[in-house]
Amino acid sequence: MADSTIQETVAAAESFAVDPELCIACDACCQDFPEVFFMGDDQKAHARDTHPSDLYNARTVVEVCPTSAISFSGELPPAEDLAQLDEVDGWELEWAKWRDVEEDLVERDRRYGRDYAIEERDGYVHVAFHFPTKVPAVRNRFRYGLAEQMPRYRSHVAFQEGELLVAGWLTDPKIRSLCHTSKSFPAQFITRLPIEGEILGMSQRYDAHGLLEIVLFTDEEVMDTWQWRSHYIGDKCTACSICERVCPTNAITSGEIYYIDPDLCINCSVCGVYCPFDAIDDSRDITVQRIKAKKIPKAVVHDELCTGCEFCVDICPFDAIQMTPAIEGEFDYQLPQMQQIAEVLPKLCVSCKLCEQVCIKNAIEVPRQHQFENIGMSFMNYVTDNH
């Protein structure tokens, strides 16, 4: 048999397989390699009967699974070759500063999935799970000039048979190449937490600061009326910065995925209205639909109701409202001293609705469907601080 035929036969025999006993239905393989895997009716990943074995790096495919459920019948290529990375000049000096520094025990626990808190509350169980935020100070981090900030982990959460399962794994190839170079730097973890009582449903959020919040509902009414404290930016975020620029309370900060501070968010939805990628959910986990720029409504002043109090001018963070002289005798109800009314500058208005919220005369409004659903104390604090 010719060498070429032998090679073709070997290549055809190479294939991927999934061990159903180890699969946790995290869907990572199906999302990243849809030509190879699919999610079956049994809520387990399966390799397709026929699939390409050379379309992706086989080791990359195998290592995407946090539970080592994927196997490959052929020979796996070597892991990320550190020799391909550029060595940083003078790295030894920086490494010397960290060589004897005591390891951050909190970050170490996070790399093993051990930094979490469970609290029973009225109608639900709240689980706060912290993912790693810093790459440990291993030698090769300095040698190859890799960042200290930990790339975002992938995650998967499931509840079954009285047990909450949380899995996390690294996908960045450069950082993965550092894994196992330290006795406390695994590439993935799986944490199983026993939860007592009947669980009716679950909601979760995993923010850009590495905090995974999980709510396990024990009361149906609480589940049906559940609202988070703030809006939330998900994995569709491309860090385009539009949301950061239009946020009226400076609640959004940049990063690999942008982050909304729950203490500053007032649930006005303006970030989602402008987001071109539908990456932002509101406080009820409903994606805020984008409005085309030319169709975004601006604040409208009802002149006959405006009393010239200037509340709207004071609250507007974009200087989009100014006071203009009222036409003498235009409104019979106005007192003699009332000589001004509010005027909106459309080019500066972002449709955030702050002016609408503070106007006690209902003289100004933003006619769009996205409303404040869960203002809370953040908005009241914002108003207080700005008056």
N, C-alpha and C positions, 0 to 999 in steps of 0.2 A: 504494500500500500504506500502510495506516495506520501512524502512528508506533509505536503499541503493538505491532503485528505485527512491525515491523522490529526493535524492541528484543528481542522474544521470539526472533526468528530469530538475532540476534547472540548472545544469551545461550546459546541451544542450541548454537551453533557453538563456544563457548569450552570448551576441554577441556585436560586435562593429558596429558603424554606422558613416557615414560622412554627415555633413550638407553641401550641395552644395553651399548654399548662403555664408557660411563662408570660404569655401576652396579657397585657393589662388594658388593651383597647385604647391606648393613648392616641392612636391615629397618626403618629409622627411619620411612620414609614409610608402610609397611604397618601399623606399630604405631600411629602417630599419626593416620593418615587411612585407616582400613580401608574406608570407603565408596568411596574413590577408587583405592586400589592393592592389589595382592595379589602374593605371592611365587610365581613360576612354578616348574615342574619343572626349568627350566634354571638355578635359583638366581639369577634376576634379578627385580627388581621390574617389574611391569607395571601400566599404567593400565587400569581396567576399561573394557569397551566402552561402557557408559553409566554416567556418574557425575555427581554434582552439582558444578557449578562455583562455586556461590555459598554452599555450606555452610560453607566456611572462607575465611579471608583468603588470596587466591591467592598473595601474596608469602610468607606464612608457610609455605604448602605447598612452594613452590619452594625456599625457603631451608633447609628441614629437611634437604635432601640435602647431604652434605659434599663431594660431587664434582660438583655442578652438573649432575646427570644428568636433572633434572626440568625440563621446559619447560611454558609455558602459552601457549595460542594467543591469548588476549585481552590486554588491557592490564593490567599489574601495578599495584596500588595503591601509593602511596608507602610508603617504609620508616617505621619507628617515628618519629613526629613528636616531636622533642625539645621543641617548643613546648608539648606536652601535659604535660610534666613540670614540677613546681614548682621554681622557682629558689630556692636557699637564700640567706637574707640573710647578707651578710658573707662570701660564699664566696671573694671575691677575696683576703682575708687568708690563708686556708688554702692557696689555690692558689699564692700568692707564696712560701710556705715550700717548695714542691715544684718550682717552675718550673725552677730551675737544678740540681736534684738529678740526679746521674748515673743513668742507667737501670740497673735490676737486670738484668744480662746473663743470669743463670740463668733468671729468669722470662721474659725475651725468648726464649731458646732453647726453653723449654717451650711457648710460644705457637706456635712453628713446628714442634713435634714433634721437637726435636733433643736433648732431655735423656734419654738412655737408656744402659744398660750391658748388654753381652752377655757371659755367662760360661759356658764349657763345664764341666759337672760330670759325675760318674759317672752315666751313664744318661740324661742330659737336658741341654738347653741352657736356661739361665735368663736371661730378659730382664726388666730392671727399667726401666719407662717412667714418667717423672714428668710429670704434667699441671700446668698453671698453677694457682697457689693465690692469686695477687694480681692485682687489676685494675690495669693500669698507671696511673701518675699523669698521665692526660691531662686537659686543661682541663675538659671537661664532666663528668668524674667529680665534681669539686668543685662545679661550678656547680649540679648537680642533686642533690647530696648522696647519690650512690650509694656503696654499701659498697666497702671495700677488698678484702674477701675475694671471691675469684672463685667464682661459682656453679659447680656441678658440670658438667663437660663430658659430653656423650654420647660414647660410644666404640664402635668396632667393630674386631675383630681377625680376620684370616684368614691362612691359610698356603696358598700355591699356587705350584707350579712353582719350588720352592727359594727362595721369597721370603715374608717375614713382612710383612704389611700392617697398619699401625695407623692408624686414622682417628679424629680427635677434632673435635668441633664444639660451639659454644655454642648454647644454645636460649633463654636468658633474653633477652627482647626489649629490656629496658632496657640491659643490658650490650652486646648486639649493636649497639645504636644508637651505641655508642662505637667500635666496630670501624672500622678504616680512617681514623679521625680521627688516628691516629698511624701512621707508616710501619712500625711493628713490632707492629701489633695486628690480625692477620687473624682472621676469624670461624671459620676451620676450618683443619685441616692433614691431610695424608696423608703418612705416612712408610713407606718401603719398605726393608726390611733383608734383604740376602741371607744365607741360612743354609745352610751346607754340610752334607752328609751326609743320610742317610735319616731322615725324621721320621715316627714311627709314630702320634703323636697329640699332643693339646695340651690344656692346662688353664690357666685364667686367673682372676685376681681383680683387681678394681678397687676399692680401698678409699676411704673417705671423706676421706682425706688426699691424694688425687690420685695415689696410687701404683698403677700397673697392673703386676702381676706375671704373666708369661707363662712357662709351662713347656712346652718342646718335647721330647717323649720320644724318645730314641734307643735305649732298651732296653725290651723288652716286660715283663720282670719288674718293673722300676722303675715302669713305667706302671700295671701291675696292682695294685701295692701302695702307690701314691703317697698320701701324707697331707700336708696343709698343717700348719703349726705351730699353728694356732689355728682357732677358729670364725670366721665371717665374716657380716657384715650386708650384705644386698643391697638392690636398688632398691625392694623392697616396703616398706622401712622408712618409717614415718610420724612418726618422732621422738616416739613416745608416752611414752618414758622408762622403761617398765616394766623392760626389760632392764638398764638402768643401776642401777636400785634393787635388783635381786635378785642382781647379780653379786657373788660372795663375795670377789673379789680386786680390785675396783675397776678392772677392765680395760676398762670401757666408758665412753666419753665422748660428749657430745652434739654435735650438728651438724645440718646439712641431712639427712644420713644418719648414724646413729650409727656409732661406730668401736670396734673391738675391738683392743686393743694385744696383738700376738702375744707380747710379752715377759712379759705378766701373765696372759694366758689360760691356764687349766689344762684346757680341753676338758671341762668338767663338764656342759655342755649345759643348765644351768639357765636361761640366757637364752632359749634356744629353747623350752624347756618352757613358759615364761610368755608368749612373744611371741604376741599375738593375730592377727598377720598372716602367720605362717609366713615370716618374712623372714630367718631365720638358718640358715646351713648349718654342718655340723660339719667336722671336719678332712678328711673324705673327700668333701666337696661334696654330702653328703646333707642335705636339709632336715630340721631337727629338728622333729618334730611337736608341736604344742601339746597340753597336757593341760588340761582344764577345771579352773578354780581349785579347785572342791570335790573334785576327784578327784586332785589332786597329792598323792602319798604323802609322809608326813613320816618323819623318822628314827625308827627303832625300836630300843630298847635290849633286849638279851637279858640279863636280870638275872643269870641263872646263870653268864654268862661275864664280866660286868663286874667289874673288880678295883679300881675307884675311882682309877685313875691320873690322871684329869683331863686327859688329852691332848685329848679331844674338847671339853672346856670351853674350853681354851686356844685351839684352832684355830677355833672357831665365830665368824665375824665378826658374827653377828646376836644374840649372847647368847641363843641358843635352847636351850642346855643348861645345866643346873645339877646340882650334887651334892646328894643327899638322903640322910638317914640310912638305913642298911640295917636291916631288922628283925633283931633279935638271934636268932641261931641259924637264920636262914632258909636259909643255904647252908652245908652241912657242910664244904665244901672251903675256905671262906675262913679266912684267918689271923685271929687275934684282933684284930690292929691294923686290919683292913679293916672300917670302920664306915660306908662311904658307897658309893653307886652313882649312875650318871648317870641323869638324868631329862630328857626332851625337852619343851620348851614348844611345842606344835603351832602356835600362832598366830604364833610368831616364826620357825619353821623354813621355809626356802625350798627344801629338797630339793637342796642343792648337792653333797652327798656328801663334803665335806671331812672330816667326823667319821669317816665310814666308811673313808676312805683312811688315816687316822693310827692307827686302833685296831688294835693288834698282836694283840688277843685275838679279833677278829671279833665283838665284843660289841655293835656298833651298825651298822646298815645302813639304806639308803634303798631300798626295794623298787620301783624304777622301771626301765624298760627302757633309758633313756639312760645309758650308762656312759662312764667315762673311756676314750678310745681311744688318745690320744697325749699322755701326761702331760708327758714331757720334763723339762728342768731347771727350768722355771718353777714347777711344783708343789713340787719339792724346795726351791727357793729360798724359796717362800712359807712352807713348813713351818718351815724354818730361821729365817726372820725372825720367826715368830710363836711361837717356843718359847724 
